[in-house]
């Protein structure tokens, strides 16, 4: 029997911590909990969780500082939990490398669905598609999961890479907003076009592209996006 994913839940509110642990356990996950930033970092070091649910507002260390510490220890995806439903907070969290965010108050079943969606997109390459591509001065290696510019690595977060790899696996084809959202984040995100715009803008900045230039990622207004790329011979 396969081992179920281990979730580290970090929240200083005992009621929320208990609720999330109960729901995730009922959904088949293994769960450990922490009520402070220091405890979260210690448990992450000891248990190596597969995913972390992290409250931003912690009493000792801010959730964003905890996330930086987690990134130094692990590549496990992080879902931020915030009581502040503002675009600034969401974008800041995403820019710091969060894989998703959830706003309080939340439905515990939705949290479990988000956890599954993030874990699903955190694994593996898409089937088929070209393996080595050239796009706007970049080289995209789908096999090795690398992007380089003139031989130098372009660092991407896990979610940025997953968005890029799906576009690259279908280079030259227009992918709809719904298809990208469903494939990269899960079907429950299918209508959240603004969420996709935020991630595409982030990815463009990393790639040296822009909404005005669109040398790499083309916007198809009202439809979706397309990656402009051509195959490269690996023997080159």
Secondary structure, DSSP 8 states (H G I E B T S, - for coil): -----EEEEE-S-HHHHHHHHHHHHHTT-EEEEESSHHHHHHHHHHH--SEEEEES--SSS-HHHHHHHHHHH---EEEEEES---HHHHHHHHHTT-SEEEESS--HHHHHHHHHHHHHHTS---SSS-SEEEETTEEEETTTTEEEETTEE----HHHHHHHHHHHHTTTS-EEHHHHHHHHT-GGGTT-HHHHHHHHHHHHHHHT--TTT-SSEEEETTTEEEE--EE--TT-
